[in-house]
Amino acid sequence: LINTATVSVPPGTTDTVPGNNTATAPVTVLSADLGITKVASTSTPSAGGTLTYSLVITNAGPSVATGASFADTLPTGLGTVTNVISEVSAGASTATFNATLTGLTGSVTIPSGGKVTVTFQAQVAANASGSLINTATVSVPPGTTDTVPTNNTGTVSVSVLSADLSLVKTASTGAVSVGGTLTYSLVISNAGPSTATGASFADTLPTGL
């Protein structure tokens, strides 16, 4: 934005140096369209396992977003952020990371057309179950206007697989004759909450059977 101010002498007065009667002050309006998307390495992690998340932060411009901030607060059931890695393109850079037991925050600088991808791992609690939903956000730096604020969040949901399997074994009789036949029954149950797909069982018979 360019703005020019002028000054004029009053009527009847001669301005001896009219060349300095104007002054121009250009200013640059900072605006950037930051966006963030979040993906998980799997939609069905196992309780007690590790889950990998990726945050993709972009800037559609037109200005450089210097010192933009992002935050990803993990829900109950996830924690202990480790192995934070960033990849940049088109002159973007990452300035800081702060990994905690409850999430990840950081600062990035992204020119127009640039991108930063942040990948990290989170521990799935041994007692976690059901759906775990969390949202990552990105914010433009102070003094910059985000022209499309509706794409500043990225949400992903995962369903933790956990099952309470149990097995009960019974014999058809408590005493069997030599050379006779003994019938065993195995009852396998799942108290949930998840489906146990491909669960395995084994029954190794002792010598004599």
C-alpha positions, 0 to 999 in steps of 0.5 A: 500500500502506497500513500502520499501526503502533500503540503501547499503554501497559502495563496499569495505565497511562493514556495521556493522549493516545491520539489519537497512538498510531497512525501510517500510512505509505502507499507506492506500488509502481511497476509498468509493462508496457513493450513495444516493436515494431520494423519496417523500411521494406522487407524487401529493402534494397539494398546501399549503400542506406538503411534506415528503422527504426521503434521503437514503445514503449508503456506499458500501466501502471499506473505512469508509466515515468519515464526508461525506457531503450531500445537498438537495436544494429545488426548488421554490415552496417548502421551510421551512424544518422541522421535520428532522429525521435520522435513521442509521445502521451498525455503521453509524452516523449523525454529523450535520444538517442545515435546512433552508428555501431553503433546508437541508445540513448535515454531516454523517459518514458511514462505509462500508455497512452502511446506513443513512436515513434522513427524513424531511418535506417541505412546499408546497407554496400556489401558487405552481403549475406544476412539482417541480424537485429537486436533492439531492447530497452526497460527499465523505470527502476530501482525499477519492476517490469515486469509483462510482461517478455516484450514488452520486445524487438522483432526484425526481419530484412531480406535485403540484395539484392546480385548479381554480374552479368556479361556476355560477348559473342561474334560468330559470326565475326571477319570479315564481308562487306559485306551479310552477316549477323553473329550476336552472342551475349550471355551474362548470368550472376548469381553471386549471392547474390540474384536479380536481378529486372528487371535490364536490358541494352543493346547499342548497335550501331555505324554500319555495323550 
